[in-house]
Amino acid sequence: MKKILTFSGSNSSASLNRKLVELAHSKLETLGSTLIDLREFSLPIYSIDIEKDTGIPSEVKRLRALFDEHDGFMIASPEHNGMMPAFFKNTMDWLSRIEGLIFQKKPVLLMSASPGPRGAAINLENMKNVIPHWGASVVHASFSMGNFYQNFDLEKNTLVNLEDDQRLTTVIRNFEELFQ
């Protein structure tokens, strides 16, 4: 069975994108999946000096092993000033220091959520442009959800808006079809 690695690019303990990726993870039907929390991989801010002095941190190697074991990825990332969070970029910077492309030409489904109406759409578009340079085979469909607190039931971990729920489900089914 093909396996998908799912995670949020946020380091917030109350991450909206963490909630979104948990929901998306629960909707996978035909693929095995592993949900991880990138905060569990304690990484220093990337520095060539650190790399020269101590080498690649063991946490980077552990995370890269997880990337290698999976056949695709679902990532939900917040938007910080129109870009991906420094936390997520730092993780990618470290992963890029290990030989071979980070995502190894595997499919990636990108998602985003925000409390504002645009759903972190600027960052989502930026990520679509950047992530192929890291070796991702980006799925052309993505999912963006604005007005998170009005559209997401935190207690039930579900989308309130049935059209958004169906849209997310459709994007996930299309992603699953890539692995059939």
C-alpha positions in Angstrom: 0.0 0.0 0.0 1.3 3.5 -0.9 2.0 5.7 2.1 1.5 9.5 2.4 3.3 11.7 4.9 1.1 14.5 6.2 2.2 17.5 8.2 1.8 21.2 8.8 4.5 23.8 8.2 3.5 25.6 11.4 5.2 25.6 14.7 2.2 26.9 16.6 0.6 24.7 19.2 -2.8 26.1 18.1 -2.1 25.9 14.4 -5.1 26.2 12.1 -3.1 24.4 9.4 -2.4 21.5 11.8 -6.2 21.2 12.2 -6.6 21.2 8.5 -4.0 18.6 7.8 -5.5 16.4 10.6 -8.8 16.6 8.9 -7.3 15.9 5.4 -5.4 13.0 6.9 -8.6 11.5 8.3 -10.2 11.7 4.8 -7.6 9.5 3.1 -9.3 6.2 2.2 -7.1 4.2 -0.2 -3.7 5.2 1.0 -1.7 4.5 4.2 -0.6 7.6 5.9 1.6 8.9 8.7 0.7 12.2 10.4 3.8 13.9 11.9 4.4 17.1 13.9 7.4 18.9 12.6 7.9 20.5 16.0 9.1 17.1 17.2 12.2 17.5 15.1 14.2 20.0 17.0 16.4 21.8 14.4 18.7 24.8 14.8 18.4 27.7 12.4 20.3 26.5 9.3 23.9 27.7 9.2 26.8 26.5 7.1 29.0 27.0 10.2 26.8 24.5 12.2 27.0 22.0 9.3 30.8 22.3 9.0 31.3 22.1 12.8 28.9 19.3 13.7 27.5 17.9 10.5 23.9 17.3 9.6 21.8 17.0 12.8 20.5 13.5 13.6 16.9 14.9 13.6 17.3 16.0 10.0 18.5 12.5 9.1 15.5 11.0 11.0 13.1 13.3 9.2 14.7 12.6 5.8 14.3 8.8 6.5 10.5 9.4 6.9 10.4 11.4 3.6 12.2 8.5 1.9 9.8 5.9 3.3 6.7 7.6 1.9 5.3 7.8 -1.6 3.7 11.3 -1.4 3.0 14.2 0.9 0.1 16.4 2.1 1.3 19.7 3.5 -0.7 22.5 5.1 1.2 25.7 5.5 0.2 29.0 7.0 1.2 32.3 5.5 3.5 34.7 7.3 3.7 38.0 5.5 2.9 36.4 2.1 5.5 33.6 2.5 5.9 30.2 4.2 6.8 30.3 7.8 10.6 30.6 8.7 10.1 27.3 10.7 9.0 25.4 7.6 11.7 27.0 5.3 14.4 26.2 7.9 13.2 22.5 7.8 13.5 22.5 4.0 16.9 24.2 4.2 18.3 21.4 6.4 16.6 18.6 4.4 18.2 20.1 1.2 21.7 19.5 2.7 21.2 15.7 2.3 22.1 14.3 -1.1 19.1 14.0 -3.5 16.0 16.0 -3.9 13.9 16.5 -0.8 10.6 15.2 -2.3 12.2 12.9 -4.8 9.7 13.7 -7.6 6.9 12.4 -5.5 3.4 14.0 -5.5 2.6 16.7 -3.0 -0.8 18.1 -2.2 -0.6 21.6 -0.8 -3.1 23.1 1.5 -3.5 26.3 3.6 -5.9 27.9 6.0 -6.1 31.3 7.6 -8.4 33.3 9.8 -8.7 35.9 7.0 -10.8 35.6 3.9 -8.0 34.7 1.4 -7.0 31.4 3.0 -3.2 32.0 2.8 -3.6 32.0 -1.0 -0.5 34.1 -1.6 1.8 31.6 0.2 0.0 28.7 -1.4 0.8 30.2 -4.8 4.4 30.8 -3.7 4.8 27.3 -2.5 3.5 25.9 -5.8 6.3 27.8 -7.5 9.1 26.9 -5.0 8.4 23.3 -4.1 9.3 21.8 -7.5 12.8 23.1 -6.9 12.9 20.8 -3.9 11.9 17.8 -6.1 8.2 17.8 -5.6 5.8 16.6 -8.3 3.2 19.2 -7.3 -0.4 18.1 -7.7 -2.1 20.8 -9.7 -5.1 20.9 -7.3 -4.7 22.4 -3.9 -6.9 23.5 -1.1 -7.2 26.9 0.5 -9.7 27.8 3.2 -10.2 31.3 4.5 -12.3 32.5 7.5 -11.1 29.4 9.4 -12.9 30.1 12.6 -16.3 30.6 10.8 -15.8 27.5 8.7 -14.2 24.9 11.0 -15.8 23.2 14.0 -12.8 22.8 16.4 -14.7 20.4 18.7 -15.7 18.0 16.0 -12.7 18.6 13.7 -14.9 19.1 10.7 -15.7 21.8 8.2 -18.9 23.6 8.8 -19.4 24.6 5.2 -20.5 21.5 3.3 -19.3 22.9 0.0 -15.8 23.4 1.4 -15.9 19.9 2.9 -16.9 18.4 -0.5 -14.2 20.5 -2.2 -11.5 19.1 0.2 -12.8 15.6 -0.2 -12.7 15.9 -4.0 -9.1 17.2 -3.9 -8.1 14.3 -1.7 -9.8 11.7 -3.9 -8.0 13.1 -6.9 -4.7 13.0 -5.0 -5.4 9.3 -4.1 -6.1 8.5 -7.8 -2.5 9.4 -8.6 -1.4 6.3 -6.7 -3.8 3.8 -8.3 
